[in-house]
Amino acid sequence: MVALAVPACFRLLGSNASRCIRTSVLDSQISWAVSEGRGSSLNMAEALIFDQKSRFDSGLSRAGLLPCSRQPGMTMDQAAKLAVFQAQVQNARSLKTALRQVHRCVNDALRSNDQARVSAFTKTYALLFCSWAEANFSKIIHTPYGFEIDEIEQIQRAKSDGIAAAWKKAVDLGLRHLDAKRGSFQPNTKRKLFEVIDLHVFDPSLFRNKLAHGQWTVALNRQNDSVQAERTAQIAAMDVVKVSSWIRGHELMAEAVEALIESPRKAFMRDWYQYVVELEANIIGAEQRNLQQHIQNLIDKDARTGARAKRLRTDNS
C-alpha cells in the first residue's frame, strides 16, 4: 500500500516538487549504501541501484516521474545523472559478458589453427572493446557523489580530442577534490597518472571507426579516397592478446579514477603511489605477453586438463 501511495502523493505536489523529492529519496538511499560500505568489489552506488531500485522506480514509472530523456539544450540534473549511471552500469556489464564469450571463441579458433575464424572473432572482440570502453568511461564519470554536473560536461568536451584527453580531464578535476591544496602532492600525482594514460591507455576510436565502417582488412583515410597503409598494418597485427591488454589498461585506469572520486580524502591520498605503481606494472605485464605465448598457454592447459581429448570425443559423438 505504501509503494502505491507515494507516487499518488507526488502527483499532488506538481512536477518540480516531485522531482526534488525523488532526488532527495534516492540521495538518502545512496548515502545509506555508502555508509554501510556495501559493494566492496563493485562501485558502492552501483550495488545500491541494483538492490534498491525496483519497487521505487516502478512506482515512479507508473506516476510518470521517472525521467527517460532530456530536451536538447537542457542542463543535466542529479536525477538524470543517476539515470545515465544506471544505464551505463547495465551496458558495461552486458558488454563485458559479450567480451568473455567472444574471447572464448577466439581461443577455440586458435586451438584449431583456423585463421579465418581467428581473424573474424578477433575483430569482433576489438569492436566490443570499443563499445565497452565508451560505456565504462561514461559509467565512471556519472558515478553518484563523484563529479559535479559541470565537471562531467568538461570531461565530455575533452573527449572530442580522444579518450586519453578525457581521462586526463577526469584526473585533473578529481584531484581538485583532494584536501592536499599545498605542496607537491597534487602535481606529482597528476604527472604520474598522465604518464600512465599517455603510455598505456589505448584510444578505441583508432579502430572503432575503421571496423564499424566496413574497413575490416584495408583502412582508408577520412575522405575514403586513399588507403591508410599504417592503419592497415595495425589492423593486420591486431590479436586477442593486444586487445586484452587494452581492456586491462582501461579497467585499471577506471579503478584509479573511481578511488580518486569516491575516497579522495582518505584511501586515495594514503595509497595513491602504491596504487599507481601496481597499475603501471599490471598494464606493462599485460602488454609484454604475446600471441605465441598465449597459444602455448592454451595448449599446456589442454594437456593438463585433458580438455582437447574431451572436445574430440564430444565432436565425434
Salt bridges, closest charged atoms under 4 A:
GLU46 OE2 - ARG93 NH2 2.87
GLU46 OE1 - LYS139 NZ 3.53
ASP51 OD2 - ARG38 NH2 2.45
ASP108 OD1 - ARG111 NH1 3.25
GLU134 OE1 - LYS159 NZ 2.63
GLU134 OE2 - ARG208 NH1 2.60
GLU151 OE2 - HIS177 NE2 3.06
ASP172 OD2 - ARG176 NH2 3.37
ASP172 OD1 - LYS190 NZ 3.24
ASP179 OD1 - ARG265 NE 3.12
GLU195 OE1 - LYS192 NZ 3.99
ASP198 OD1 - LYS168 NZ 2.65
ASP239 OD2 - LYS242 NZ 3.37
GLU251 OE2 - LYS96 NZ 2.25
GLU251 OE1 - ARG248 NH1 3.12
ASP271 OD2 - ARG270 NH2 2.93
GLU280 OE1 - LYS192 NZ 3.01
GLU280 OE2 - HIS200 NE2 3.82
GLU287 OE1 - HIS200 ND1 3.13
ASP302 OD2 - ARG111 NE 2.97
ASP302 OD2 - ARG311 NH2 2.71
